[in-house]
Amino acid sequence: MLEGVERLARLGSTQSAALTGATIQQLNDAVNGCDISTLSQTDGHFAAVQREGKTVRMARTIGIPLRYFVAKMYHGPYLVVGERMEQLFDWCQEQRIGWQFDPAYTRMIPAHYLVELDQVGCPDPAPRYHRFFNPAIGTGSEDLEESGAKYIHAMYQALKTWLATVPEEEPIALAFSGGIDSTSVFLLARQALQELNANPNRLRAFTLDLGAGKDAAQAAEVVHKLGLEEHWEVVKLPGEELNLEEAIRVIEDYHPLDVECAAAALCLLKGIRERYPTLRYLLDGDGGDENLKSYPLEDSDLTISSVLKNPLLYQEGWGIDAIKHSLTYSGGLSRGYVRTYAPARHYSFNAFSPYTVRSVIAEALAIPFEAVTGNNAERLCTLKEDVVSIGVKTVTGITMPTYPKRRFQDGVGGESYRQWRVSKAWCRQMFLQQWEARLRTAWNPESERRSGNEMTMPEASLMM
């Protein structure tokens, strides 16, 4: 291996959203120095990559994805890091080594970890994982008045921090179903804007209706009860607009519920973009269900025991040391947040959910779920309604309308939703077909391509 030659391609700079507790420079220094203490004192979102000698260090939170691919160049392993698989592939194509690429060889950094990777040979050593988010579990009060107030207050502070970064003249969109999470964001964002001496009417809620969707009727009731009809719009589109194949391409994933959700999100954001070409900022309530474990257990192979005994299951999956964890992807919302992030990026939105930051997750995890629910699955399903509505009333003084949980794709699709539900097998097959088409050119024996052993590039051009 050649010494003193750069072996890292960073396809982008350090990203952050609502970051507190450190500047970008301090964040980069902490990642570079494997300073877990400094990272643990930050809040908000970030994704950062640094290199020290042969060691590359990468860290991220839920809200910003970060992936890497190990390519082979003439001087040894070459780490390519970006937020999307197609970024990694395009870079390899530019270097004429696209034939090395396979989406299955990419890795996503798990949220809330700093990952160290030593570039010393082929194969490289396994990554080392250092956790920087260690919240206390179940240490809060069983009194929902107290725990609800703390949870929503933390969410409100995160929301206020993000809103303070939005230029004063910019309007803000809200993906709004009329459900508990999006309604709470609507009310708290308006109050936060007022506290920031900004116009709360800059915030406008949008509800997708693909034909007889229940969300549209629900949202109409909510804004009527709150007296906010003038600040709400329905984006009505024919059900044929929903494109599952496009959703798979955009999110680069094949979990069916995430694919369906992303397909609906793409419809909503396309409608908003067509009406408001310059609108850039977007809020949503993603992560609220994960925080308060508000998913019907009959939709999965989970039991109430597996949910309550694994506190971060919905945020991080089974964990990096568990049998079910995939090295290709992180788990839980750490993986699934692409369903929100990627569609927003696709339509050039700067998106944020206050329910995904660590301070908010920590307050949710402090709730003693086993004691509060009595290990009852039905009570677990209704808990979020009580916690959030109590918290919103404490922070805003407003009694928030609440409705039973409904998945986004179900709420916008109405009866047509049943016609476009898909299996994981179909989604994975489509994912592989899409990549097969892209890789066909890279593997074409007649195309110009370079061996990993071929030294045809000046060292200066590799110093990125």
N, C-alpha and C positions, 0 to 999 in steps of 0.2 A: 504494500500500500504506500502511495506517495504521501509524504508528510507535508504539512503546511498548506494543503489545498482545501478549499471550502468544499464541504460535503453536505450542505443543507440548502434547499431551495424553499424559501418562505414566500408563498404565493399570496401575499397580503401582509398588512401590518397588524399590530396588536389591536384588538377590538374590545369595546366596552359599552355598557349601557347602565345608566343610573349607578355608576361606580362611586363608592364612598370608601374612606379609610386609607386611600393611597392615590397618588398621582399615577399616570401611565408610566412615567419613568421609574417610580418606586415599584410599581407592579412588575415591570420588566426586570428590574434588579432582583426582586424577590424570586422570580421564576429562574433567573440565571443562577442565583446562589442557592437554590433549593430551600428558600426561607419560608417554611411552612407557617411559622408564627405570623409573619406579616400578611401572608395570603389569608389566614384565618380571621384576621381583623378587618378585612374588607367586606363590603356588601355590594349588591348589584351583580352585574354580569361582566365576564371578561373571557377572552381567549387569547393566549399569548404563547409565543415560541421563542426560545433563546438557545444559544449554543456556547458551551465552554469546552474548548479543546475538542475531544472526540465524543463528548457527551451532549446530546440534545435534550432539552427539557421543555415539556409542553404541559399546559394547564388550561382548564376551562370550567365554566359553570354551565348550568342547564341551558341558558338562553342563547348561547352562541356555539354552534357545532365546530369541531376541529378534527380533521382526519389526516392521516399520513400514509405514505406508500414508500417502501424501500426499493429503490431502483439500483441497478448495478452499472457503474461507469468504470472507465479504465483504471481508476485509482481506488476502486473498492465500493462499498455501499454508499448510496447517495439518498438522503432522506428528503422527500418532497412533501410539504405540509400545506394544506389549504382547507377551506370549509366544505368543498364539494368534490365528489369523485371525478366529475368531468374536468375540474380544474387540474387535478393531478394527471389525468389522462392527456389533456391538451398539452401540458408541459412536456410529458414524455414524447408526444408526437412531434413537438417542436425540436426536441433533441434527437429525433429519429430512433427512439427506443420504445415507441408505443407498443411494439410486439411483446415487451416484457409485462405490460399492464394486464391485470385482471381485477375486476371490482372486488372479488373475494379476497384479494391480497391487501386491500386497504384496511385500515384500522381507525376506529373513532376513539378519541380520548374519552374515558368515562368522566362524567361531571363530578366535580369536587375532589379531583385527584390531580397531583402533579406527577407526570410520567417522565422517567429518565430512560433514555435509550443510548447505549454506548455503540458507536460505530467503529468496530475494531476488526471486522472480518465477515466471512460468509459461511454459515449464518451468523447474524449478530446475536448477542446474549438477549435473553428475555427482558422485557421492560421491567423497571422497578416502579412501584406505585406508592406515593406518599399522600395520605389523605389530609385535606386542610379544612374539612367541615365536620365537626364532631358535636352535634347538638345533644343536649340532655333529653332523655326520653321519659315521658310520663311523669315528670316532676311537677307539673302544674296543678292548678286547682281543679277539683271535680265540679266546682260551681261554674256553670256555663256563662253566667253573667261576667265573671272575672276572666275566664279563658277566652270567651268570645271577644271581649273588649281588647284584650292584649293582641289577639290574632289580627283583628281588623285594624287596630292602631298601627301595627307593624306594616300591614299592607298599605295603609294610608301614607305612611312616611315614605315607603318605597315609590309609591305613585307620585307623591309630591316631588321627590328627588328627580324623577324622570321628567315630569312636566316642567320643572325649572330649566331643563336643558332645551326645551322646544322654543324656538324664536317667537317673540310676542305676536308677530303678525301671522303666524302659521295656523291654519285650521287643523283640527285633530279628528280623525275618524275613530269610531268604536264598533267593533264587530259585536252585534247585540242580538241575542236570542230572546231576551226577556226572562232568562233563567237567573238563578241565584247569583252566579259569579259575574255575569256581564251587567246585571242590574246594580250590583254593589259597586262595580267599577264606574258605572255611569254616575251614580250619586256621589261617590267619593271624589271622582275626578272633577266634577263641577265645584264641589266645596274646596278642593285643593287649589283650583284655578282662582277662586275668589280670595283665598288666603294669600296667594301669590300676587294679588292685585292685578289679575288678568281677567279677561272676559270669559265667563264660563260658557257662553254661547258659541265659542269657538269649537266646542266639542259637539259632534253630530253622530248619532247612532244609526247604524244601517243593519237591516234584517233581510236575509235572503229568503226568497220564496220560489221554489221550483215547481209550484203547483199544488194548491191545497195544503201547504205546509202548516203544521201546528204552531211553529215558532212565530209566524207572522201574526196570527190571531192572538197569541199569548203576549207578544211584544206590544201590540196595539192596546191591550188591556193595561199593561204595566205603564206605558207612557201616559195613558189617559188618567189613571189613578194618581200618577205623580205630577200631572199637569205639564208634561214635557213633549206634547205632540208636535210642537213646532220644531223640535230639534231631533226629529226621527224620520227616516225614510225606509221604504221597502224597496229592495232590489228584486224585481220580479223577472224571472227568466224561464224559458221552457225547459222542461226536464232533460231534453236532448242536449242541452249545453254541458251537462255534466260529463266529464271525460276521465275515466279511471286510468286509461293508459297514459294520458298526459300527466296525471297526478303522480304516477309511479316514476315517470321521467323526471319530474320536478323535485320530488322528495328523495329520490334514489333509494327507495326502500320498498318492501313488499308485505308489511303487516297489514292485513285487510282493513281493520278499523281505522288505522292511520291513513291508508290510501283513500278510503271513503271520505274521511274527514277532510283530507287535503283537497280532494276533488270538489267538495262543496265550498271550501275556502277559496279555491281558485275562481269559482263562479262568482262568489260574493265580491272578491277583490277586483275581478275584471269589470263587474258592474259599477263599482265605485270609481275605478280608474277612468272608465268611459264617461262618467258624469263629471268627474273632477280631475282633469288631467294633471294638475299641479299639486294635488294633495299628497303629502309625504309621510305624515305621522299617523300611526295606527295603534290603538289599544285593544286588548282583549282580556278575557278572564281565564285563559288556559292555565292549568295547574291547580285550580281550585278544587276540582274533584280528587286529584291525586293527594293533595294535602289532607283532606278530611276523609279519604278512603271511600269516596262516594261512588262506587261502581257496583252494579248488580253482580253478585258472585255467580249467578247461574250462567252468565255470559262467558265464564272461563272455567279452568280447572282448579281455581283457588278455593280455599276454605277460609272461614273467618279466622281460624287459628293461624294459617299461613300469612294472612294479612296483618293480624295484630302482633304476631311474633317476629315479623320482619318489618320494622317501622318505616324504613325507606324503600320498601318494595315498589311502590308506585312511582317514586321519583327516580330510582336507580336500578331497578330490577333486582335480581338475586344477589348481586355483588360480584366483585372481581375474583373472589376465591371460591365461588359456588359452582356446582356442576353445571347448572343450567346457563351460566353466563357464556356468552359468545365472545371470542377474542376479536371477531370482526366488528362487532357493534357493542356499544354500551347498552344498558338495559333501561326499562321503565321510561319515564319522561325524558331522561337523559338522551335516549335514542329517539323517542317518539316526538320530541319537540320540533323535529323537522317538518311535521305536518302543519305547524304554524309558521315557523321561521322561513322555510323555503318558498311557500306561496307568496308570503309578504315580500321577500327579496325579488321574486320573479316579476312582481308588479311594482317594484321600486318603492316599497314602503319601509319606513323605519318603524319596526313593530316592537311592542313591549307588553308584557303581562306582569303586573305587580305581584301576582301569586307565585311566581317562580323564583324569587330571590331568596337567599338563604335565611335572612332574618325572619321572613314570613313562614318559611318551611319550619324553622326552629320553633316558632310559637305554636304551630300546628302539632309538632311532635311532642311538645311539652304536655299536651292534653293527655290525661290518663285514659286512653280509649277503653281498655278492658273494664275499668271501674265504671266509667260513664255509660258504656253500652251493656254491661253485664254479659259480655260475649254473645250478644244477640244480634244476628245478621240484619234483621229488620230494623232494629234501632240504629245500627251503624248507617243504614241507608238514609235515615231521616235526620241524622245528627247535624249534617252540614246546614240544613235549613235553620236550625235553632242557633248554632254558633254564629253564622254569618249575619242573620237578621238581628240578633242581640247586639253584635258588635257594631253593625251599621247604625242601629238606633243610638248606641252609646256615643259614637263619634259624630254623627250628623243630626241626631234628634228626629230622624225620619223613620217611620215604620215602613219597611220595605215589603212590597208584595212578593210572595214566594209561590213557586209552583213545583210540582214533582220533577225530578231529574229526567232529562231526555237527551240522548246523544245528538250532536249537531247535525249529522247527516240524516238522522231520523226526523228531526224537527223541521228541516228545510224541504225534505223530499215528500212528506206525506205518504200516501199509499204507493207512490212510485218508488219509494225507497226499497221496497221489497224486491223490485225488479232489477235493481242494480247492486244488490249485495253480492259480494264475491268471496271466494275462498282464498286461503293463503297459497294453495297450490297454483291457482290461476295467476295470482299476483306475482309469485316468484317466477313462474314461467314467462310472464310478460317482461319482468325485469331482466331476465337472462336473454330474452329475444332482443330487447332493445340494445343491450350491450354487445350481443353477437353482431348486430348490424354495424355498430360503431367500430368494433375491433376488426371487422373484415378487411378494412383498408390497411390497418396497421400490420396485419398478418399477411397481406398480399405479397408473395415472393418477388413480384416485379416492382414493388414500391421501394423507394429509397429508405433504407434503414441501416442502423449501425450496431455492430456488436458491442457488448459491454466491455470488451477488451480493446476496442479500437480507440486509439488516441488521435483524434482528428480535430480537436477543439483547443484553442489556446487557453492556458490556465486562467488568464484574465477574464475570459468570457464565462468561466465557471464561478467567479467570485461574485455571488449575488447577495 
